[in-house]
Amino acid sequence: MLPPSHVAYTLAALSEIQKRTGTFEKADYRLVALAAMGADLIDKPLAWAYFYKRYKSAVLFAHTLLFHLALFLLVFWKAPHRMVYALAFNGHALVDRLWFFPDTWYWPVRGWRFHVWRRSGSEQPDIKRAYWYTFTRRPELWLWELGGAVAFLWFVLSNRLWARARLKHILQTGRLLPEEESQTTTWPS
């Protein structure tokens, strides 16, 4: 999945959780967005720097069950007030459906190798070409990306982020502007 969809699904989910349960009200949406892309922000540079030549994969350590469990437990024990960021990071595994890539997800239980998408041609050394091959040979992935676009649109509309004050507030503070403080509630003209 592409980074914008990871972010969109995560922001939409957090917004809905906040509205329904009132939990995570102090979450910084900017940090949540970074956490949602965390596995890629760790693994892609590692692949570029060294590991791609060795493993022929850009989905490495941060995409493993071991890493996700360790992060979750570490945050749970040491900083439970930061749990929203650990959940956003772990949501990456959910949205990527990593259990379908057992060599990576269960690493190192299944050996020291990581999953390589040979059938899709994504083992290309150029990451842009790898994504091109993957998305042209697996059209069902476009449905997930379309879902990400819908989730982002829903997030913007349900939080009325078309209003300048509301958009400015979330960009500056990382938090949604409370309803009673909103200055503009109508569509822009």
C-alpha positions as CSV (number, residue, x, y, z in Angstrom):
1,M,0.0,0.0,0.0
2,L,1.2,3.5,-0.7
3,P,1.9,5.9,2.1
4,P,-1.0,8.3,1.6
5,S,-3.5,5.4,2.1
6,H,-1.7,4.3,5.3
7,V,-2.1,7.8,6.7
8,A,-5.7,8.2,5.4
9,Y,-7.0,4.9,7.0
10,T,-5.2,5.7,10.3
11,L,-6.4,9.3,10.6
12,A,-10.0,8.3,9.7
13,A,-9.9,5.5,12.3
14,L,-8.5,7.8,15.0
15,S,-11.1,10.5,14.3
16,E,-13.9,7.9,14.6
17,I,-12.5,6.4,17.8
18,Q,-12.2,9.9,19.3
19,K,-15.8,10.7,18.4
20,R,-17.3,7.4,19.6
21,T,-15.2,6.8,22.8
22,G,-13.5,10.0,23.7
23,T,-10.2,8.2,24.0
24,F,-6.9,9.5,22.7
25,E,-8.1,13.1,22.8
26,K,-4.6,14.4,23.2
27,A,-3.3,12.5,20.2
28,D,-1.2,14.6,17.7
29,Y,-2.5,13.8,14.3
30,R,0.8,14.8,12.7
31,L,2.6,12.2,14.9
32,V,-0.1,9.6,14.2
33,A,0.5,10.1,10.5
34,L,4.2,9.5,10.9
35,A,3.6,6.5,13.0
36,A,1.2,5.1,10.4
37,M,4.1,5.2,7.9
38,G,6.7,4.2,10.6
39,A,7.4,0.7,9.2
40,D,8.2,2.1,5.8
41,L,10.2,5.0,7.2
42,I,12.4,2.5,8.9
43,D,12.7,-0.3,6.3
44,K,12.9,1.6,3.0
45,P,16.1,3.5,4.0
46,L,17.6,0.3,5.4
47,A,16.8,-1.5,2.1
48,W,18.2,1.4,0.1
49,A,21.4,1.6,2.2
50,Y,22.3,-2.1,2.4
51,F,19.6,-4.8,2.8
52,Y,18.0,-4.7,-0.6
53,K,21.1,-6.2,-2.2
54,R,21.2,-8.9,0.4
55,Y,17.5,-9.8,0.8
56,K,15.9,-8.4,-2.4
57,S,13.2,-6.9,-0.4
58,A,12.3,-3.5,1.0
59,V,9.9,-5.0,3.5
60,L,12.2,-5.9,6.3
61,F,12.5,-5.8,10.1
62,A,9.9,-3.2,10.9
63,H,7.3,-5.2,9.1
64,T,7.7,-8.3,11.3
65,L,5.4,-9.5,14.0
66,L,8.4,-9.6,16.4
67,F,9.0,-5.8,15.8
68,H,5.3,-4.9,16.1
69,L,4.9,-6.9,19.3
70,A,8.1,-5.6,20.8
71,L,7.1,-2.0,20.1
72,F,3.6,-2.5,21.5
73,L,4.8,-4.1,24.7
74,L,7.5,-1.5,25.2
75,V,5.0,1.3,24.9
76,F,2.5,-0.5,27.0
77,W,5.0,-0.9,29.9
78,K,7.0,2.2,29.6
79,A,4.7,4.9,28.1
80,P,1.1,3.8,28.0
81,H,0.1,7.4,27.4
82,R,1.7,7.0,23.9
83,M,-0.3,3.9,23.0
84,V,-2.1,5.7,20.2
85,Y,1.2,6.0,18.3
86,A,2.0,2.3,18.8
87,L,-1.5,1.4,17.6
88,A,-1.0,3.6,14.5
89,F,2.4,2.0,13.8
90,N,0.8,-1.5,14.3
91,G,-2.1,-0.5,12.0
92,H,0.4,-0.5,9.2
93,A,0.6,-4.3,9.5
94,L,-3.1,-4.5,9.4
95,V,-3.6,-2.4,6.3
96,D,-0.6,-4.0,4.5
97,R,-2.1,-7.5,5.4
98,L,1.4,-8.6,6.4
99,W,0.3,-12.1,7.4
100,F,0.0,-12.9,3.7
101,F,3.8,-12.5,3.5
102,P,4.9,-15.1,6.1
103,D,8.6,-15.0,5.4
104,T,8.6,-11.3,6.6
105,W,5.7,-11.4,9.1
106,Y,7.0,-14.4,11.0
107,W,10.7,-13.5,10.7
108,P,13.0,-15.1,12.0
109,V,10.8,-18.1,12.8
110,R,10.6,-19.1,9.1
111,G,14.3,-18.3,8.5
112,W,16.4,-15.3,7.9
113,R,14.9,-14.3,4.5
114,F,12.3,-11.7,3.8
115,H,9.4,-12.0,1.4
116,V,10.2,-11.1,-2.3
117,W,7.3,-10.4,-4.7
118,R,8.8,-12.2,-7.6
119,R,5.5,-12.9,-9.3
120,S,4.7,-9.2,-9.5
121,G,8.1,-8.1,-10.7
122,S,8.6,-5.8,-7.6
123,E,12.1,-7.2,-7.0
124,Q,13.3,-4.5,-9.3
125,P,16.2,-2.4,-7.9
126,D,14.3,0.8,-8.6
127,I,11.5,1.2,-6.1
128,K,9.4,3.3,-8.4
129,R,9.5,0.5,-11.0
130,A,8.7,-2.1,-8.3
131,Y,5.6,-0.2,-7.4
132,W,4.7,0.2,-11.0
133,Y,5.0,-3.6,-11.6
134,T,3.1,-4.4,-8.5
135,F,0.1,-2.1,-9.2
136,T,-0.1,-3.0,-12.9
137,R,-0.1,-6.7,-12.3
138,R,-2.3,-6.7,-9.2
139,P,-5.2,-4.4,-10.0
140,E,-7.0,-5.3,-6.7
141,L,-4.5,-3.1,-5.0
142,W,-6.2,-0.1,-6.6
143,L,-9.3,-0.9,-4.5
144,W,-7.3,-0.5,-1.3
145,E,-5.9,2.8,-2.6
146,L,-9.3,4.0,-3.6
147,G,-10.5,3.0,-0.1
148,G,-7.7,5.2,1.2
149,A,-8.9,8.1,-0.9
150,V,-12.4,7.6,0.4
151,A,-11.2,7.4,4.0
152,F,-9.3,10.7,3.6
153,L,-12.2,12.4,2.0
154,W,-14.5,11.2,4.9
155,F,-11.9,12.4,7.4
156,V,-11.8,15.9,5.8
157,L,-15.6,16.2,5.4
158,S,-16.5,14.8,8.8
159,N,-14.1,17.1,10.6
160,R,-15.0,20.1,8.3
161,L,-11.3,20.6,7.4
162,W,-12.3,22.7,4.4
163,A,-12.8,25.6,6.9
164,R,-9.6,27.6,7.0
165,A,-9.6,27.9,10.8
166,R,-10.1,24.1,11.3
167,L,-7.4,23.2,8.8
168,K,-4.9,25.7,10.2
169,H,-5.6,24.4,13.8
170,I,-4.8,20.8,12.9
171,L,-1.7,21.7,11.0
172,Q,-0.4,23.9,13.7
173,T,-1.3,21.8,16.8
174,G,-1.9,18.3,15.5
175,R,-5.4,18.3,17.0
176,L,-8.9,18.8,15.7
177,L,-10.5,22.1,16.6
178,P,-13.4,21.5,19.0
179,E,-16.8,22.1,17.6
180,E,-17.5,25.1,19.9
181,E,-14.3,26.8,18.8
182,S,-14.9,26.5,15.1
183,Q,-15.2,29.8,13.3
184,T,-16.5,28.6,10.0
185,T,-19.0,25.8,9.5
186,T,-20.1,26.3,5.9
187,W,-18.6,25.2,2.6
188,P,-16.2,27.7,1.1
189,S,-17.7,29.8,-1.7
